[in-house]
């Protein structure tokens, strides 16, 4: 399974995960990709090559809003992704699902010169 922001190459093309927001690849999918998928050349668009491999090897690719998941799925500690930001407020999604845990993180000291 691959979790990430879904883009599409052409109307009759294939879906691919854009790399900018990050992509989560489970162990099973990673083994398939490592064994069977490779970039055809150094300047090939890696996210699109990954999408073609996802299609060719029938790997599940998921992206959704919180309301698109079954409530039981969200209640687990298993990985989910909230990449689809259509008709939702991403700030509200963050505040509901991530803010409390982020506030519990003990990080620092912060560097401010950047």
Phi and psi restraints in degrees (range 20) as a CNS / XPLOR table:
assign (resid 1 and name C) (resid 2 and name N)
       (resid 2 and name CA) (resid 2 and name C) 1.0 -124.5 20.0 2
assign (resid 2 and name N) (resid 2 and name CA)
       (resid 2 and name C) (resid 3 and name N) 1.0 130.4 20.0 2
assign (resid 2 and name C) (resid 3 and name N)
       (resid 3 and name CA) (resid 3 and name C) 1.0 -111.3 20.0 2
assign (resid 3 and name N) (resid 3 and name CA)
       (resid 3 and name C) (resid 4 and name N) 1.0 130.3 20.0 2
assign (resid 3 and name C) (resid 4 and name N)
       (resid 4 and name CA) (resid 4 and name C) 1.0 176.2 20.0 2
assign (resid 4 and name N) (resid 4 and name CA)
       (resid 4 and name C) (resid 5 and name N) 1.0 176.5 20.0 2
assign (resid 4 and name C) (resid 5 and name N)
       (resid 5 and name CA) (resid 5 and name C) 1.0 -75.0 20.0 2
assign (resid 5 and name N) (resid 5 and name CA)
       (resid 5 and name C) (resid 6 and name N) 1.0 122.7 20.0 2
assign (resid 5 and name C) (resid 6 and name N)
       (resid 6 and name CA) (resid 6 and name C) 1.0 -88.4 20.0 2
assign (resid 6 and name N) (resid 6 and name CA)
       (resid 6 and name C) (resid 7 and name N) 1.0 128.2 20.0 2
assign (resid 6 and name C) (resid 7 and name N)
       (resid 7 and name CA) (resid 7 and name C) 1.0 -118.4 20.0 2
assign (resid 7 and name N) (resid 7 and name CA)
       (resid 7 and name C) (resid 8 and name N) 1.0 168.3 20.0 2
assign (resid 7 and name C) (resid 8 and name N)
       (resid 8 and name CA) (resid 8 and name C) 1.0 -132.4 20.0 2
assign (resid 8 and name N) (resid 8 and name CA)
       (resid 8 and name C) (resid 9 and name N) 1.0 136.7 20.0 2
assign (resid 8 and name C) (resid 9 and name N)
       (resid 9 and name CA) (resid 9 and name C) 1.0 -97.5 20.0 2
assign (resid 9 and name N) (resid 9 and name CA)
       (resid 9 and name C) (resid 10 and name N) 1.0 103.4 20.0 2
assign (resid 9 and name C) (resid 10 and name N)
       (resid 10 and name CA) (resid 10 and name C) 1.0 70.5 20.0 2
assign (resid 10 and name N) (resid 10 and name CA)
       (resid 10 and name C) (resid 11 and name N) 1.0 156.7 20.0 2
assign (resid 10 and name C) (resid 11 and name N)
       (resid 11 and name CA) (resid 11 and name C) 1.0 -61.8 20.0 2
assign (resid 11 and name N) (resid 11 and name CA)
       (resid 11 and name C) (resid 12 and name N) 1.0 -34.0 20.0 2
assign (resid 11 and name C) (resid 12 and name N)
       (resid 12 and name CA) (resid 12 and name C) 1.0 -107.1 20.0 2
assign (resid 12 and name N) (resid 12 and name CA)
       (resid 12 and name C) (resid 13 and name N) 1.0 13.7 20.0 2
assign (resid 12 and name C) (resid 13 and name N)
       (resid 13 and name CA) (resid 13 and name C) 1.0 -85.2 20.0 2
assign (resid 13 and name N) (resid 13 and name CA)
       (resid 13 and name C) (resid 14 and name N) 1.0 -143.1 20.0 2
assign (resid 13 and name C) (resid 14 and name N)
       (resid 14 and name CA) (resid 14 and name C) 1.0 -129.4 20.0 2
assign (resid 14 and name N) (resid 14 and name CA)
       (resid 14 and name C) (resid 15 and name N) 1.0 155.9 20.0 2
assign (resid 14 and name C) (resid 15 and name N)
       (resid 15 and name CA) (resid 15 and name C) 1.0 -82.3 20.0 2
assign (resid 15 and name N) (resid 15 and name CA)
       (resid 15 and name C) (resid 16 and name N) 1.0 150.3 20.0 2
assign (resid 15 and name C) (resid 16 and name N)
       (resid 16 and name CA) (resid 16 and name C) 1.0 -148.7 20.0 2
assign (resid 16 and name N) (resid 16 and name CA)
       (resid 16 and name C) (resid 17 and name N) 1.0 151.4 20.0 2
assign (resid 16 and name C) (resid 17 and name N)
       (resid 17 and name CA) (resid 17 and name C) 1.0 -86.1 20.0 2
assign (resid 17 and name N) (resid 17 and name CA)
       (resid 17 and name C) (resid 18 and name N) 1.0 123.2 20.0 2
assign (resid 17 and name C) (resid 18 and name N)
       (resid 18 and name CA) (resid 18 and name C) 1.0 -71.0 20.0 2
assign (resid 18 and name N) (resid 18 and name CA)
       (resid 18 and name C) (resid 19 and name N) 1.0 137.4 20.0 2
assign (resid 18 and name C) (resid 19 and name N)
       (resid 19 and name CA) (resid 19 and name C) 1.0 -80.2 20.0 2
assign (resid 19 and name N) (resid 19 and name CA)
       (resid 19 and name C) (resid 20 and name N) 1.0 -16.7 20.0 2
assign (resid 19 and name C) (resid 20 and name N)
       (resid 20 and name CA) (resid 20 and name C) 1.0 -59.3 20.0 2
assign (resid 20 and name N) (resid 20 and name CA)
       (resid 20 and name C) (resid 21 and name N) 1.0 -39.8 20.0 2
assign (resid 20 and name C) (resid 21 and name N)
       (resid 21 and name CA) (resid 21 and name C) 1.0 -88.6 20.0 2
assign (resid 21 and name N) (resid 21 and name CA)
       (resid 21 and name C) (resid 22 and name N) 1.0 -3.5 20.0 2
assign (resid 21 and name C) (resid 22 and name N)
       (resid 22 and name CA) (resid 22 and name C) 1.0 95.9 20.0 2
assign (resid 22 and name N) (resid 22 and name CA)
       (resid 22 and name C) (resid 23 and name N) 1.0 153.6 20.0 2
assign (resid 22 and name C) (resid 23 and name N)
       (resid 23 and name CA) (resid 23 and name C) 1.0 -139.3 20.0 2
assign (resid 23 and name N) (resid 23 and name CA)
       (resid 23 and name C) (resid 24 and name N) 1.0 136.1 20.0 2
assign (resid 23 and name C) (resid 24 and name N)
       (resid 24 and name CA) (resid 24 and name C) 1.0 -106.8 20.0 2
assign (resid 24 and name N) (resid 24 and name CA)
       (resid 24 and name C) (resid 25 and name N) 1.0 127.3 20.0 2
assign (resid 24 and name C) (resid 25 and name N)
       (resid 25 and name CA) (resid 25 and name C) 1.0 -122.1 20.0 2
assign (resid 25 and name N) (resid 25 and name CA)
       (resid 25 and name C) (resid 26 and name N) 1.0 123.8 20.0 2
assign (resid 25 and name C) (resid 26 and name N)
       (resid 26 and name CA) (resid 26 and name C) 1.0 -75.7 20.0 2
assign (resid 26 and name N) (resid 26 and name CA)
       (resid 26 and name C) (resid 27 and name N) 1.0 168.7 20.0 2
assign (resid 26 and name C) (resid 27 and name N)
       (resid 27 and name CA) (resid 27 and name C) 1.0 -59.4 20.0 2
assign (resid 27 and name N) (resid 27 and name CA)
       (resid 27 and name C) (resid 28 and name N) 1.0 -43.4 20.0 2
assign (resid 27 and name C) (resid 28 and name N)
       (resid 28 and name CA) (resid 28 and name C) 1.0 -61.3 20.0 2
assign (resid 28 and name N) (resid 28 and name CA)
       (resid 28 and name C) (resid 29 and name N) 1.0 -47.8 20.0 2
assign (resid 28 and name C) (resid 29 and name N)
       (resid 29 and name CA) (resid 29 and name C) 1.0 -64.0 20.0 2
assign (resid 29 and name N) (resid 29 and name CA)
       (resid 29 and name C) (resid 30 and name N) 1.0 -39.5 20.0 2
assign (resid 29 and name C) (resid 30 and name N)
       (resid 30 and name CA) (resid 30 and name C) 1.0 -62.7 20.0 2
assign (resid 30 and name N) (resid 30 and name CA)
       (resid 30 and name C) (resid 31 and name N) 1.0 -40.0 20.0 2
assign (resid 30 and name C) (resid 31 and name N)
       (resid 31 and name CA) (resid 31 and name C) 1.0 -63.0 20.0 2
assign (resid 31 and name N) (resid 31 and name CA)
       (resid 31 and name C) (resid 32 and name N) 1.0 -42.1 20.0 2
assign (resid 31 and name C) (resid 32 and name N)
       (resid 32 and name CA) (resid 32 and name C) 1.0 -63.0 20.0 2
assign (resid 32 and name N) (resid 32 and name CA)
       (resid 32 and name C) (resid 33 and name N) 1.0 -47.6 20.0 2
assign (resid 32 and name C) (resid 33 and name N)
       (resid 33 and name CA) (resid 33 and name C) 1.0 -63.9 20.0 2
assign (resid 33 and name N) (resid 33 and name CA)
       (resid 33 and name C) (resid 34 and name N) 1.0 -42.9 20.0 2
assign (resid 33 and name C) (resid 34 and name N)
       (resid 34 and name CA) (resid 34 and name C) 1.0 -63.8 20.0 2
assign (resid 34 and name N) (resid 34 and name CA)
       (resid 34 and name C) (resid 35 and name N) 1.0 -33.9 20.0 2
assign (resid 34 and name C) (resid 35 and name N)
       (resid 35 and name CA) (resid 35 and name C) 1.0 -84.1 20.0 2
assign (resid 35 and name N) (resid 35 and name CA)
       (resid 35 and name C) (resid 36 and name N) 1.0 -36.6 20.0 2
assign (resid 35 and name C) (resid 36 and name N)
       (resid 36 and name CA) (resid 36 and name C) 1.0 -117.0 20.0 2
assign (resid 36 and name N) (resid 36 and name CA)
       (resid 36 and name C) (resid 37 and name N) 1.0 -9.0 20.0 2
assign (resid 36 and name C) (resid 37 and name N)
       (resid 37 and name CA) (resid 37 and name C) 1.0 -118.8 20.0 2
assign (resid 37 and name N) (resid 37 and name CA)
       (resid 37 and name C) (resid 38 and name N) 1.0 137.6 20.0 2
assign (resid 37 and name C) (resid 38 and name N)
       (resid 38 and name CA) (resid 38 and name C) 1.0 -150.7 20.0 2
assign (resid 38 and name N) (resid 38 and name CA)
       (resid 38 and name C) (resid 39 and name N) 1.0 154.2 20.0 2
assign (resid 38 and name C) (resid 39 and name N)
       (resid 39 and name CA) (resid 39 and name C) 1.0 -75.3 20.0 2
assign (resid 39 and name N) (resid 39 and name CA)
       (resid 39 and name C) (resid 40 and name N) 1.0 135.8 20.0 2
assign (resid 39 and name C) (resid 40 and name N)
       (resid 40 and name CA) (resid 40 and name C) 1.0 -71.1 20.0 2
assign (resid 40 and name N) (resid 40 and name CA)
       (resid 40 and name C) (resid 41 and name N) 1.0 -23.9 20.0 2
assign (resid 40 and name C) (resid 41 and name N)
       (resid 41 and name CA) (resid 41 and name C) 1.0 -159.5 20.0 2
assign (resid 41 and name N) (resid 41 and name CA)
       (resid 41 and name C) (resid 42 and name N) 1.0 159.9 20.0 2
assign (resid 41 and name C) (resid 42 and name N)
       (resid 42 and name CA) (resid 42 and name C) 1.0 -59.7 20.0 2
assign (resid 42 and name N) (resid 42 and name CA)
       (resid 42 and name C) (resid 43 and name N) 1.0 -29.9 20.0 2
assign (resid 42 and name C) (resid 43 and name N)
       (resid 43 and name CA) (resid 43 and name C) 1.0 -97.1 20.0 2
assign (resid 43 and name N) (resid 43 and name CA)
       (resid 43 and name C) (resid 44 and name N) 1.0 11.7 20.0 2
assign (resid 43 and name C) (resid 44 and name N)
       (resid 44 and name CA) (resid 44 and name C) 1.0 -67.6 20.0 2
assign (resid 44 and name N) (resid 44 and name CA)
       (resid 44 and name C) (resid 45 and name N) 1.0 143.1 20.0 2
assign (resid 44 and name C) (resid 45 and name N)
       (resid 45 and name CA) (resid 45 and name C) 1.0 -69.6 20.0 2
assign (resid 45 and name N) (resid 45 and name CA)
       (resid 45 and name C) (resid 46 and name N) 1.0 105.6 20.0 2
assign (resid 45 and name C) (resid 46 and name N)
       (resid 46 and name CA) (resid 46 and name C) 1.0 -59.1 20.0 2
assign (resid 46 and name N) (resid 46 and name CA)
       (resid 46 and name C) (resid 47 and name N) 1.0 -37.0 20.0 2
assign (resid 46 and name C) (resid 47 and name N)
       (resid 47 and name CA) (resid 47 and name C) 1.0 -67.8 20.0 2
assign (resid 47 and name N) (resid 47 and name CA)
       (resid 47 and name C) (resid 48 and name N) 1.0 -35.3 20.0 2
assign (resid 47 and name C) (resid 48 and name N)
       (resid 48 and name CA) (resid 48 and name C) 1.0 -73.4 20.0 2
assign (resid 48 and name N) (resid 48 and name CA)
       (resid 48 and name C) (resid 49 and name N) 1.0 -36.9 20.0 2
assign (resid 48 and name C) (resid 49 and name N)
       (resid 49 and name CA) (resid 49 and name C) 1.0 -62.5 20.0 2
assign (resid 49 and name N) (resid 49 and name CA)
       (resid 49 and name C) (resid 50 and name N) 1.0 -42.5 20.0 2
assign (resid 49 and name C) (resid 50 and name N)
       (resid 50 and name CA) (resid 50 and name C) 1.0 -59.6 20.0 2
assign (resid 50 and name N) (resid 50 and name CA)
       (resid 50 and name C) (resid 51 and name N) 1.0 -43.1 20.0 2
assign (resid 50 and name C) (resid 51 and name N)
       (resid 51 and name CA) (resid 51 and name C) 1.0 -61.2 20.0 2
assign (resid 51 and name N) (resid 51 and name CA)
       (resid 51 and name C) (resid 52 and name N) 1.0 -40.9 20.0 2
assign (resid 51 and name C) (resid 52 and name N)
       (resid 52 and name CA) (resid 52 and name C) 1.0 -64.2 20.0 2
assign (resid 52 and name N) (resid 52 and name CA)
       (resid 52 and name C) (resid 53 and name N) 1.0 -40.0 20.0 2
assign (resid 52 and name C) (resid 53 and name N)
       (resid 53 and name CA) (resid 53 and name C) 1.0 -66.6 20.0 2
assign (resid 53 and name N) (resid 53 and name CA)
       (resid 53 and name C) (resid 54 and name N) 1.0 -39.2 20.0 2
assign (resid 53 and name C) (resid 54 and name N)
       (resid 54 and name CA) (resid 54 and name C) 1.0 -56.9 20.0 2
assign (resid 54 and name N) (resid 54 and name CA)
       (resid 54 and name C) (resid 55 and name N) 1.0 -45.1 20.0 2
assign (resid 54 and name C) (resid 55 and name N)
       (resid 55 and name CA) (resid 55 and name C) 1.0 -67.2 20.0 2
assign (resid 55 and name N) (resid 55 and name CA)
       (resid 55 and name C) (resid 56 and name N) 1.0 -49.0 20.0 2
assign (resid 55 and name C) (resid 56 and name N)
       (resid 56 and name CA) (resid 56 and name C) 1.0 -61.2 20.0 2
assign (resid 56 and name N) (resid 56 and name CA)
       (resid 56 and name C) (resid 57 and name N) 1.0 -36.3 20.0 2
assign (resid 56 and name C) (resid 57 and name N)
       (resid 57 and name CA) (resid 57 and name C) 1.0 -105.1 20.0 2
assign (resid 57 and name N) (resid 57 and name CA)
       (resid 57 and name C) (resid 58 and name N) 1.0 11.8 20.0 2
assign (resid 57 and name C) (resid 58 and name N)
       (resid 58 and name CA) (resid 58 and name C) 1.0 52.8 20.0 2
assign (resid 58 and name N) (resid 58 and name CA)
       (resid 58 and name C) (resid 59 and name N) 1.0 49.0 20.0 2
assign (resid 58 and name C) (resid 59 and name N)
       (resid 59 and name CA) (resid 59 and name C) 1.0 -87.7 20.0 2
assign (resid 59 and name N) (resid 59 and name CA)
       (resid 59 and name C) (resid 60 and name N) 1.0 136.0 20.0 2
assign (resid 59 and name C) (resid 60 and name N)
       (resid 60 and name CA) (resid 60 and name C) 1.0 -67.9 20.0 2
assign (resid 60 and name N) (resid 60 and name CA)
       (resid 60 and name C) (resid 61 and name N) 1.0 132.4 20.0 2
assign (resid 60 and name C) (resid 61 and name N)
       (resid 61 and name CA) (resid 61 and name C) 1.0 -126.2 20.0 2
assign (resid 61 and name N) (resid 61 and name CA)
       (resid 61 and name C) (resid 62 and name N) 1.0 123.4 20.0 2
assign (resid 61 and name C) (resid 62 and name N)
       (resid 62 and name CA) (resid 62 and name C) 1.0 -124.6 20.0 2
assign (resid 62 and name N) (resid 62 and name CA)
       (resid 62 and name C) (resid 63 and name N) 1.0 137.3 20.0 2
assign (resid 62 and name C) (resid 63 and name N)
       (resid 63 and name CA) (resid 63 and name C) 1.0 -151.2 20.0 2
assign (resid 63 and name N) (resid 63 and name CA)
       (resid 63 and name C) (resid 64 and name N) 1.0 138.8 20.0 2
assign (resid 63 and name C) (resid 64 and name N)
       (resid 64 and name CA) (resid 64 and name C) 1.0 -163.7 20.0 2
assign (resid 64 and name N) (resid 64 and name CA)
       (resid 64 and name C) (resid 65 and name N) 1.0 166.3 20.0 2
assign (resid 64 and name C) (resid 65 and name N)
       (resid 65 and name CA) (resid 65 and name C) 1.0 -88.9 20.0 2
assign (resid 65 and name N) (resid 65 and name CA)
       (resid 65 and name C) (resid 66 and name N) 1.0 161.7 20.0 2
assign (resid 65 and name C) (resid 66 and name N)
       (resid 66 and name CA) (resid 66 and name C) 1.0 -53.9 20.0 2
assign (resid 66 and name N) (resid 66 and name CA)
       (resid 66 and name C) (resid 67 and name N) 1.0 -41.7 20.0 2
assign (resid 66 and name C) (resid 67 and name N)
       (resid 67 and name CA) (resid 67 and name C) 1.0 -70.9 20.0 2
assign (resid 67 and name N) (resid 67 and name CA)
       (resid 67 and name C) (resid 68 and name N) 1.0 -10.8 20.0 2
assign (resid 67 and name C) (resid 68 and name N)
       (resid 68 and name CA) (resid 68 and name C) 1.0 -83.7 20.0 2
assign (resid 68 and name N) (resid 68 and name CA)
       (resid 68 and name C) (resid 69 and name N) 1.0 -13.1 20.0 2
assign (resid 68 and name C) (resid 69 and name N)
       (resid 69 and name CA) (resid 69 and name C) 1.0 -91.8 20.0 2
assign (resid 69 and name N) (resid 69 and name CA)
       (resid 69 and name C) (resid 70 and name N) 1.0 152.1 20.0 2
assign (resid 69 and name C) (resid 70 and name N)
       (resid 70 and name CA) (resid 70 and name C) 1.0 -68.1 20.0 2
assign (resid 70 and name N) (resid 70 and name CA)
       (resid 70 and name C) (resid 71 and name N) 1.0 138.7 20.0 2
assign (resid 70 and name C) (resid 71 and name N)
       (resid 71 and name CA) (resid 71 and name C) 1.0 -54.0 20.0 2
assign (resid 71 and name N) (resid 71 and name CA)
       (resid 71 and name C) (resid 72 and name N) 1.0 -37.0 20.0 2
assign (resid 71 and name C) (resid 72 and name N)
       (resid 72 and name CA) (resid 72 and name C) 1.0 -63.5 20.0 2
assign (resid 72 and name N) (resid 72 and name CA)
       (resid 72 and name C) (resid 73 and name N) 1.0 -33.1 20.0 2
assign (resid 72 and name C) (resid 73 and name N)
       (resid 73 and name CA) (resid 73 and name C) 1.0 -66.9 20.0 2
assign (resid 73 and name N) (resid 73 and name CA)
       (resid 73 and name C) (resid 74 and name N) 1.0 -41.2 20.0 2
assign (resid 73 and name C) (resid 74 and name N)
       (resid 74 and name CA) (resid 74 and name C) 1.0 -71.6 20.0 2
assign (resid 74 and name N) (resid 74 and name CA)
       (resid 74 and name C) (resid 75 and name N) 1.0 -21.0 20.0 2
assign (resid 74 and name C) (resid 75 and name N)
       (resid 75 and name CA) (resid 75 and name C) 1.0 -80.2 20.0 2
assign (resid 75 and name N) (resid 75 and name CA)
       (resid 75 and name C) (resid 76 and name N) 1.0 -6.6 20.0 2
assign (resid 75 and name C) (resid 76 and name N)
       (resid 76 and name CA) (resid 76 and name C) 1.0 -90.3 20.0 2
assign (resid 76 and name N) (resid 76 and name CA)
       (resid 76 and name C) (resid 77 and name N) 1.0 172.2 20.0 2
assign (resid 76 and name C) (resid 77 and name N)
       (resid 77 and name CA) (resid 77 and name C) 1.0 -93.2 20.0 2
assign (resid 77 and name N) (resid 77 and name CA)
       (resid 77 and name C) (resid 78 and name N) 1.0 4.2 20.0 2
assign (resid 77 and name C) (resid 78 and name N)
       (resid 78 and name CA) (resid 78 and name C) 1.0 -69.4 20.0 2
assign (resid 78 and name N) (resid 78 and name CA)
       (resid 78 and name C) (resid 79 and name N) 1.0 157.2 20.0 2
assign (resid 78 and name C) (resid 79 and name N)
       (resid 79 and name CA) (resid 79 and name C) 1.0 -69.2 20.0 2
assign (resid 79 and name N) (resid 79 and name CA)
       (resid 79 and name C) (resid 80 and name N) 1.0 136.5 20.0 2
assign (resid 79 and name C) (resid 80 and name N)
       (resid 80 and name CA) (resid 80 and name C) 1.0 -135.3 20.0 2
assign (resid 80 and name N) (resid 80 and name CA)
       (resid 80 and name C) (resid 81 and name N) 1.0 165.7 20.0 2
assign (resid 80 and name C) (resid 81 and name N)
       (resid 81 and name CA) (resid 81 and name C) 1.0 -131.4 20.0 2
assign (resid 81 and name N) (resid 81 and name CA)
       (resid 81 and name C) (resid 82 and name N) 1.0 142.8 20.0 2
assign (resid 81 and name C) (resid 82 and name N)
       (resid 82 and name CA) (resid 82 and name C) 1.0 -116.7 20.0 2
assign (resid 82 and name N) (resid 82 and name CA)
       (resid 82 and name C) (resid 83 and name N) 1.0 67.1 20.0 2
assign (resid 82 and name C) (resid 83 and name N)
       (resid 83 and name CA) (resid 83 and name C) 1.0 -93.0 20.0 2
assign (resid 83 and name N) (resid 83 and name CA)
       (resid 83 and name C) (resid 84 and name N) 1.0 -21.7 20.0 2
assign (resid 83 and name C) (resid 84 and name N)
       (resid 84 and name CA) (resid 84 and name C) 1.0 -86.5 20.0 2
assign (resid 84 and name N) (resid 84 and name CA)
       (resid 84 and name C) (resid 85 and name N) 1.0 105.5 20.0 2
assign (resid 84 and name C) (resid 85 and name N)
       (resid 85 and name CA) (resid 85 and name C) 1.0 -104.4 20.0 2
assign (resid 85 and name N) (resid 85 and name CA)
       (resid 85 and name C) (resid 86 and name N) 1.0 36.6 20.0 2
assign (resid 85 and name C) (resid 86 and name N)
       (resid 86 and name CA) (resid 86 and name C) 1.0 -90.6 20.0 2
assign (resid 86 and name N) (resid 86 and name CA)
       (resid 86 and name C) (resid 87 and name N) 1.0 126.9 20.0 2
assign (resid 86 and name C) (resid 87 and name N)
       (resid 87 and name CA) (resid 87 and name C) 1.0 60.5 20.0 2
assign (resid 87 and name N) (resid 87 and name CA)
       (resid 87 and name C) (resid 88 and name N) 1.0 32.6 20.0 2
assign (resid 87 and name C) (resid 88 and name N)
       (resid 88 and name CA) (resid 88 and name C) 1.0 -140.7 20.0 2
assign (resid 88 and name N) (resid 88 and name CA)
       (resid 88 and name C) (resid 89 and name N) 1.0 166.0 20.0 2
assign (resid 88 and name C) (resid 89 and name N)
       (resid 89 and name CA) (resid 89 and name C) 1.0 -101.6 20.0 2
assign (resid 89 and name N) (resid 89 and name CA)
       (resid 89 and name C) (resid 90 and name N) 1.0 110.1 20.0 2
assign (resid 89 and name C) (resid 90 and name N)
       (resid 90 and name CA) (resid 90 and name C) 1.0 -58.5 20.0 2
assign (resid 90 and name N) (resid 90 and name CA)
       (resid 90 and name C) (resid 91 and name N) 1.0 -31.6 20.0 2
assign (resid 90 and name C) (resid 91 and name N)
       (resid 91 and name CA) (resid 91 and name C) 1.0 -65.5 20.0 2
assign (resid 91 and name N) (resid 91 and name CA)
       (resid 91 and name C) (resid 92 and name N) 1.0 -42.8 20.0 2
assign (resid 91 and name C) (resid 92 and name N)
       (resid 92 and name CA) (resid 92 and name C) 1.0 -64.6 20.0 2
assign (resid 92 and name N) (resid 92 and name CA)
       (resid 92 and name C) (resid 93 and name N) 1.0 -38.4 20.0 2
assign (resid 92 and name C) (resid 93 and name N)
       (resid 93 and name CA) (resid 93 and name C) 1.0 -60.3 20.0 2
assign (resid 93 and name N) (resid 93 and name CA)
       (resid 93 and name C) (resid 94 and name N) 1.0 -46.7 20.0 2
assign (resid 93 and name C) (resid 94 and name N)
       (resid 94 and name CA) (resid 94 and name C) 1.0 -60.4 20.0 2
assign (resid 94 and name N) (resid 94 and name CA)
       (resid 94 and name C) (resid 95 and name N) 1.0 -48.0 20.0 2
assign (resid 94 and name C) (resid 95 and name N)
       (resid 95 and name CA) (resid 95 and name C) 1.0 -62.1 20.0 2
assign (resid 95 and name N) (resid 95 and name CA)
       (resid 95 and name C) (resid 96 and name N) 1.0 -38.3 20.0 2
assign (resid 95 and name C) (resid 96 and name N)
       (resid 96 and name CA) (resid 96 and name C) 1.0 -75.4 20.0 2
assign (resid 96 and name N) (resid 96 and name CA)
       (resid 96 and name C) (resid 97 and name N) 1.0 -42.2 20.0 2
assign (resid 96 and name C) (resid 97 and name N)
       (resid 97 and name CA) (resid 97 and name C) 1.0 -102.5 20.0 2
assign (resid 97 and name N) (resid 97 and name CA)
       (resid 97 and name C) (resid 98 and name N) 1.0 -20.5 20.0 2
assign (resid 97 and name C) (resid 98 and name N)
       (resid 98 and name CA) (resid 98 and name C) 1.0 -127.8 20.0 2
assign (resid 98 and name N) (resid 98 and name CA)
       (resid 98 and name C) (resid 99 and name N) 1.0 -27.6 20.0 2
assign (resid 98 and name C) (resid 99 and name N)
       (resid 99 and name CA) (resid 99 and name C) 1.0 -57.0 20.0 2
assign (resid 99 and name N) (resid 99 and name CA)
       (resid 99 and name C) (resid 100 and name N) 1.0 -48.6 20.0 2
assign (resid 99 and name C) (resid 100 and name N)
       (resid 100 and name CA) (resid 100 and name C) 1.0 -57.7 20.0 2
assign (resid 100 and name N) (resid 100 and name CA)
       (resid 100 and name C) (resid 101 and name N) 1.0 -44.3 20.0 2
assign (resid 100 and name C) (resid 101 and name N)
       (resid 101 and name CA) (resid 101 and name C) 1.0 -69.9 20.0 2
assign (resid 101 and name N) (resid 101 and name CA)
       (resid 101 and name C) (resid 102 and name N) 1.0 -37.8 20.0 2
assign (resid 101 and name C) (resid 102 and name N)
       (resid 102 and name CA) (resid 102 and name C) 1.0 -61.4 20.0 2
assign (resid 102 and name N) (resid 102 and name CA)
       (resid 102 and name C) (resid 103 and name N) 1.0 -38.1 20.0 2
assign (resid 102 and name C) (resid 103 and name N)
       (resid 103 and name CA) (resid 103 and name C) 1.0 -68.2 20.0 2
assign (resid 103 and name N) (resid 103 and name CA)
       (resid 103 and name C) (resid 104 and name N) 1.0 -23.3 20.0 2
assign (resid 103 and name C) (resid 104 and name N)
       (resid 104 and name CA) (resid 104 and name C) 1.0 -82.2 20.0 2
assign (resid 104 and name N) (resid 104 and name CA)
       (resid 104 and name C) (resid 105 and name N) 1.0 -14.3 20.0 2
assign (resid 104 and name C) (resid 105 and name N)
       (resid 105 and name CA) (resid 105 and name C) 1.0 -65.3 20.0 2
assign (resid 105 and name N) (resid 105 and name CA)
       (resid 105 and name C) (resid 106 and name N) 1.0 136.8 20.0 2
assign (resid 105 and name C) (resid 106 and name N)
       (resid 106 and name CA) (resid 106 and name C) 1.0 -102.5 20.0 2
assign (resid 106 and name N) (resid 106 and name CA)
       (resid 106 and name C) (resid 107 and name N) 1.0 89.8 20.0 2
assign (resid 106 and name C) (resid 107 and name N)
       (resid 107 and name CA) (resid 107 and name C) 1.0 -123.8 20.0 2
assign (resid 107 and name N) (resid 107 and name CA)
       (resid 107 and name C) (resid 108 and name N) 1.0 153.4 20.0 2
assign (resid 107 and name C) (resid 108 and name N)
       (resid 108 and name CA) (resid 108 and name C) 1.0 140.4 20.0 2
assign (resid 108 and name N) (resid 108 and name CA)
       (resid 108 and name C) (resid 109 and name N) 1.0 178.0 20.0 2
assign (resid 108 and name C) (resid 109 and name N)
       (resid 109 and name CA) (resid 109 and name C) 1.0 -71.1 20.0 2
assign (resid 109 and name N) (resid 109 and name CA)
       (resid 109 and name C) (resid 110 and name N) 1.0 151.2 20.0 2
assign (resid 109 and name C) (resid 110 and name N)
       (resid 110 and name CA) (resid 110 and name C) 1.0 -82.2 20.0 2
assign (resid 110 and name N) (resid 110 and name CA)
       (resid 110 and name C) (resid 111 and name N) 1.0 145.9 20.0 2
assign (resid 110 and name C) (resid 111 and name N)
       (resid 111 and name CA) (resid 111 and name C) 1.0 -99.2 20.0 2
assign (resid 111 and name N) (resid 111 and name CA)
       (resid 111 and name C) (resid 112 and name N) 1.0 131.6 20.0 2
assign (resid 111 and name C) (resid 112 and name N)
       (resid 112 and name CA) (resid 112 and name C) 1.0 -110.1 20.0 2
assign (resid 112 and name N) (resid 112 and name CA)
       (resid 112 and name C) (resid 113 and name N) 1.0 -2.5 20.0 2
assign (resid 112 and name C) (resid 113 and name N)
       (resid 113 and name CA) (resid 113 and name C) 1.0 -71.9 20.0 2
assign (resid 113 and name N) (resid 113 and name CA)
       (resid 113 and name C) (resid 114 and name N) 1.0 -12.7 20.0 2
